[in-house]
Amino acid sequence: MSKVCQITGKKAMVGNNVSHSKRRTKRRFDINLFTKKFFLPEENRWITLRVSAAGIRTINKKGIISALKDAKENGFINIY
């Protein structure tokens, strides 16, 4: 499974490690992903999502149904 948030679409970025002598080597900036279960009261079932910390805050703010609908419209998720 790839390291992509299913709500926000965030994924890893590439950057540089910069040493004291300013020598640059490539590195990855991974996102803060969690595997979390959410309850859908309309369907009376649980779903499991891989979401970032920002995705969890989005779900708390909008609600699970609205967040899933927006993620589906943006093409980040295909289960709902």
N, C-alpha and C positions, 0 to 999 in steps of 0.2 A: 504494500500500500504506500502511495506517495505521501510526502509530508505537505499536504495542502489542506487548509481549513475549508470545511464543507459549507460554512455560512458566509464568510467574508472573501474566500478565494485567495487568501494570503498564502505565499509560498516562500521558500528560502531565497535569500539574496546572496550575491557574490561580492566580496570586497577584498581588502588587503590587510594583512598583519603588517604593522609598521614598527620596526625595531628602533632602538635609541639612535642607531646610526642611519636611520631613515631607509633602511633596506626593506623592500616590499615583497611579500610572498602572498600568494592567493589563499583565501579562507572562505568559509561559508557562514552566513548568518542564518541559523535555523530559527523557525518560529516556535512559539510557546504552545505546543499542541497537547490536547487532552482527549482521551477517549471517554465520552460521557453519555449517560443514558438520560433521555428526556421522556416525559409522559405526555401523550396526546389525549386529552380528555374527550375530544369529539369522537375518536376512534377507539377509546378505551384500551390503548396499547402503549408499549414502550418502544422507542427507537434509539439506536446507538449512533452517535455522530462523532467524528473527529473534528473538534473545534479548537480554535485558538482562544487565548484569554480575551481578546477583543470580540470574538464570536460569542462567547458566553455573556459578555456585557451587552451585546446587541440583543441576544435572546431575552435577557432580563429586562431590557428597556422596551422592546417591541412586543414580546410574547413569542412563543414557539411557532404558532401557526403563521403569523405574519413574517417572521424571519425565514421560515422554510419557503414561503411563497416568493419572497424576494430573491432567495438563493436559487430557486428553480428558474425564475425569469432571467437571472444573470448567467445561468448555465453552470453554477457551482455544484449542484446536487441533482440527482436523478431518481431519488426514491420517493418523493412526495408528489 
